[in-house]
Amino acid sequence: MQNAMKLRSIGPFSHGFSLLLFVLTVCTAWLPTTVIQGANCDCCQNVCDCGSSCGYGQDCGRYYYGARVGGMIQDRSTFRLGKITEDSNDVDPGFQQTYAEPGFDAGGDGPSVELFVGSRINDCWSAEGRFGYASLKDTGNYAVADLSNFSFQAGNGGFWVPFIDASALEHGRGVFGMRLRNDINVDFEYDSDWFDFGIDFVRNVTDSGCHTCNVVVGPAFANINQRFRHITTGDWNGPVQTSDVAENLDEWFLGALFGLRDELFVTSRLSLISGVSAYAYYHHAEFDGYQFLDTAGALGSTYNTAVADDTDNFSARLGINAGLSYEVNCSLRVGFLYRLESWHNVASVANPDLTLLYADSDNRWTGDTAAHLVDDQAVTQNFLATVEWRR
């Protein structure tokens, strides 16, 4: 079993303001006191000897384009469906316990790539188009041969999987979902596709040759498609039963980016790069889930159910990045970039928890609420090799 640690909520406004203030401080701290006259705007010019090997006054290219290739890791909340507890008739109302509740990491890792192309508009402004994609996967397993190692309060217990629509259908064995006692096996699969794109307008606010600081603004868009698969098998002293759950979540983000980029040359070719970013999004999410149950006669033969949900809210995305860049020549730069981002008010799936229906010593477990969307936080890390060309 994989247990995922619940992520702590990060205050998006206080942390984001602190990060922006820090980079602004760095930008202004390195601002040179000498400004060369005659520029087209009030941008600072190259006044030190440690600047880019291109040097101020040389044409390093109006157009630039490049790629960042590497890997991405995501941390997100835990996926849960089903638990081990007493047989419903063996315990008085209000005294049931949870003895085990498998949880799986809905996060994953995988490759990521970013492409960008830009053009200098004048000495102070440039415009960039960017597109990013990442594909993440995760798996998990929980297996119990039998329940003999669990000390139930009274009588026996079972592994219970409710209907994801929280229905409570009457039938001969009184099981509102699926219950297992032997050879319990749960397999979990998660995968997601991330698309991130936008148009950035970059304004130079400090340029001393050896140090630059830029403000970045522009429209921003993102799409995250997540797919959850949860397969449970086992038996209740009889034929094998199966629960197969597939849940899909599609999210769209439309908004704007505000960021700061900072670069400091430590030699004529090697520079330190850093930055912060803050995105404000309108967020729309759609969810649909399907469940197939073969309860080996408990419900006759098979049972199928489906659920759907959607939500609209506002989402925030905060990021910091740091890395190194090396200028091979006036046309080519290579480097490494690390990026940490926190996505707030993104969507996740909450599956039914078990609750008891009480009916004159004939208690029954059932789902409390149908599977639905809830607000969540996602934290992502990117490790990227970078290359940039200018012409």
Phi, psi and omega in degrees: 000139176254123178256125179261131178286130179296132183283140175280139179290134179257129179295108189294326185279314182293316180292318181296319179296320180297318180294315179297319179297322180297311182291323175300321178297317178298317181299312184285333181295328182265006181296123181288153181277344181259128177240121181286132182282162175093005178283162179286344177209189186268022177293144177287144183259175179288114181232014179228164186271353186264015186283188181306147180293342173295319179080147179293141180096344176270147180272102179274007177112132178282324183257145177216150181204157183187187183214150172233124186230135179179223183224158182229142177236137179238137170245131182213177183290173188270138176270128181225141173198109180101153179202164175261125178205183183292160166299140189298331182274355187265002185218145179288152179306134177088358183244010180289153179233158171258121183263333175199140179218095183304136176229142184233143178292120172260074184220275174089177177211165180171183183286153175218150179217143177228135178239142179213152176217139184215166179216135174286127178276315175204196183294342186245337186237147170215160179234140183227144168248140183221152177214132179229148179217140175219146178235117186244146180220151175206151178221161177201162180213143174225128184220136176222124182292317176203178185255022184292338181274359180261129180265090181285151182299317182210136177065221185249177177224180180202165171265120189247132175238113181282164168295138183289345174267008177059029178282160182225075184282138177279134173201178193302320184267358174067026181261118179266067186138227181225138176234143184226154177230332185232151175050049181283129179219128179237124175246134182235136176228138178224136170212153183211151175242133182241128176238131184222121183209161181176178176238123184250134173253122189250123181246120177284127179247341178215128178210100180254007185093309178262352181213133176228148174221131184234144170263137182237128176222157176158167177291145184222144182220150177207155176219131176235124177244118183245144180227124180248135176228129188222109184242123181240132177227159178161189178216162176244070182053042182190211182297157180290135176250154183221136169236121181240112184244128174235124182230131184239138183226124181240126183235139176237139181234126178231124183186216185219154179247138166230127182210172177227139176237139182227138178222131180231118177281126177260341169223184180292346182234331185262132181227153173262132180240146179205170179179166174227156179216147176223122179249139171243123187236148156271130191238128176234132181229141177232139185227138170219141182225148182226145179222131173245125178240128168246099187263022171052046175102341181297326178245026184093279177223287182227166180215137178234140176218157180219149177224160177208152179200159174210161182207154175226134177199188176252141185232148176239146179224121182242140182214154171227151177213157179205151180182192179233148176225138181236126181271103181293313174205189185288355180245345188226133175228143176229161181181194180222142182223134172246133181229132176241126182227148176237121180259123183250145181061034167279173186256149172216171185257130172251115180274163181300139168267161181277139174220154182265134168263126184259130182208079172051064178063020177231057185292150180222135173283141174209169176285144183279316182219138179302153179306136186206173181273143174224158176288144183215174174235136176239135176244127182238148175232133177242136175239111193231134166272138187238148174216138183220135177244147175231147177211000000 
